[in-house]
Amino acid sequence: MFLRNGWYAAIWSNDLQARPVGRTFLNEKVVLFRNGRGQAAALEDCCCHRAAPLSRGEVSGDYLACGYHGLKYDISGQCVEVPGQTMIPRGAKVRSYPVCEKWGAVWIWMGEPAKVDESKIPNLYWLADPAWTATPGYIHLKSNYQFLIDNLLDLTHVIYVHKKTLAGDPREATTPTKTERLPDGVRIGRWLIDFVPPPLYAKAGNFTGNVDRWQFATWIPVLLCPQLCGRRRRRVQAALRGLESHVSGRRGHARSRAGQPLRGLARRPRRYRRGRRAIAGAAHAGANDRGRIGVSCARDTRYRRGKPLTD
């Protein structure tokens, strides 16, 4: 079971250029490409002729050409050209998926097209704000996606795993967190008042004494997470929206895929019809219980001294 009526971050915009890219989302193989006008599109990664992966083809003007027999598809998935003949079968098409480019990423809607709502794309304004510096990338995690969510919602591990970078005070191990139910997710966080700053923050902010800082992790099903994936999952009900860690103090702040004429469509082999065990995911492909995430930003601003900040 998957949550389909929602947006998944499919690929960073800058990573979708002249060549098609194959990805797997929610156990469905998808090909992403840009046509000659720069429009991003997403189609089923399986040619309607002989089930060849369209991601192994190439972009030809405004169309995506299959690398096996050269059939061409437009961004709606309709076959517009069959080499060697003028007749195009009425059913020569593949499924297309709604996409939207926002915040420097291409988002894909895996559910019902009639329910597409671009306003449901999460507000990641900092990826387009010139006051921030974004460093898009990928982290490949060879682990079940549930461990990723658990890790980013568990703030007490930081003092043991990140003691030389993100943690600075032993009291972080026992400082309680507060869990809030949101209309569309869960939020966990805490304030750390008058704590020794983490080494990374102390260097970035030039802190010489204790600081007041806060940590909050927000998890929302679907939406963000440039790709959670795995094989033979029984349930993938979530993707991750990000972890923000903020520190305030005296002088700064830090936020952490020929032959005879084609007269009809070939029946696809069983493996291409149902039960395709590709890779379950949310946004960047992988294999065998791998997950990928990648958003890292930082900015500098001025804050009051001696008084906790509010979120």
Order of alpha helices (4+ residues) and beta strands (2+ residues): beta-beta-beta-beta-beta-beta-beta-beta-beta-beta-beta-beta-beta-alpha-alpha-beta-beta-alpha-beta-beta-beta-alpha-beta-beta
